[in-house]
Amino acid sequence: SFELDNENKVIRLKDSEENCLLEMKTENGNITLKGKEKITIKAGEKITIVLNGSSGKITVDTTDLSVSATGQLKLNATGKVELTGATIREEASGNLNLTANGMTSVAGNLIKLG
């Protein structure tokens, strides 16, 4: 159904069970998009974002991905964190601290320190 609620300044598009919902609150500019199990966003042929509500997994498939923050950027997981690529570069304009509560391993064909 389609609802245009001028009194509450809300535009709503939904199915009868509200498994799928698009709600726009025009007074504050908030938008809610709800899918019962999955939401897929596509832009052209090179960008796909899948939000899987059943598994709790978010998948982003794209050619290039940039993430920037003017404040802090935190990555946190209770499981394993993996970073893989042909070349990986870590750089700090200040201090760089690497800490492990367990064993720390460094491996490579050549290792240069300093």
C-alpha atoms as one frame of an Amber mdcrd trajectory, in Angstrom:
protein
   0.000   0.000   0.000   1.008   3.606  -0.497   0.424   6.147   2.257   0.885
   9.899   2.102   0.418  11.223   5.647   0.643  15.007   5.375  -0.284  15.543
   9.026   2.693  13.480  10.311   4.849  14.319   7.253   5.453  10.668   6.354
   5.450   8.880   2.999   5.168   5.083   3.309   5.227   2.257   0.764   4.695
  -1.243   2.195   3.150  -4.650   1.624   0.231  -5.876   3.746   2.463  -7.853
   6.167   5.110  -5.080   6.274   7.795  -7.555   5.146   8.943  -4.823   2.746
   8.761  -1.186   3.778  10.015   2.161   2.513   9.308   5.063   4.849  10.338
   8.687   4.386   9.892  11.166   7.221   9.993  14.448   5.353  10.162  16.681
   8.434  13.565  15.384   9.597  14.803  13.767   6.356  14.995  10.225   7.802
  14.509   7.257   5.465  13.877   3.660   6.570  14.176   0.749   4.134  13.179
  -2.682   5.449  13.341  -6.098   3.830  12.252  -9.250   5.657  15.380 -11.212
   4.728  17.589  -9.336   2.277  18.132  -5.903   0.728  20.221  -5.616  -2.445
  21.457  -2.274  -3.760  22.928  -2.129  -7.285  24.543   0.734  -9.167  25.361
  -0.135 -12.763  27.166  -3.408 -13.339  30.107  -2.787 -10.988  28.607  -2.089
  -7.549  26.443  -4.417  -5.445  25.701  -4.136  -1.724  23.771  -6.974  -0.078
  22.347  -6.699   3.442  21.391 -10.197   4.595  19.133 -10.000   7.643  18.996
 -13.783   8.028  22.771 -14.230   8.418  23.635 -10.724   9.648  26.188 -10.443
   6.821  26.875  -7.348   4.684  28.602  -7.940   1.344  30.040  -5.169  -0.840
  31.230  -6.088  -4.349  32.885  -3.269  -6.276  35.928  -2.347  -8.337  37.434
   0.069  -5.761  36.362   0.917  -2.212  37.489   3.921  -0.163  36.650   4.509
   3.492  37.603   7.756   5.204  36.776   9.332   8.531  37.518  12.789   9.917
  37.518  11.279  13.420  38.315   7.704  14.395  38.012   4.565  12.279  37.572
   1.372  14.290  37.379  -2.197  13.049  36.365  -4.703  15.700  35.393  -8.369
  15.533  34.990 -11.100  18.114  36.339 -13.507  15.472  39.250 -13.302  13.046
  40.116 -10.112  11.127  41.757 -10.683   7.736  43.406  -8.154   5.446  44.729
  -9.543   2.169  46.012  -7.957  -1.018  48.849  -8.006  -3.519  50.515  -5.198
  -1.518  49.524  -4.016   1.956  50.897  -0.812   3.426  50.427   0.435   6.990
  51.533   3.980   7.786  51.114   6.208  10.827  51.868   9.935  10.944  52.498
   9.447  14.681  53.127   6.269  16.648  52.401   2.737  15.391  51.750   0.103
  18.041  51.304  -3.590  17.294  50.282  -5.701  20.293  49.253  -9.329  20.702
  48.199 -11.183  23.847  49.394 -14.368  22.169  52.326 -15.186  19.905  53.354
 -12.631  17.261  54.618 -14.089  13.981  56.359 -12.206  11.188  57.090 -14.168
   8.028  58.280 -13.307   4.522  60.950 -14.130   1.946  62.824 -10.998   3.086
  62.192  -9.066   6.284  63.600  -5.556   6.750  63.427  -3.867  10.160  64.533
  -0.270  10.561
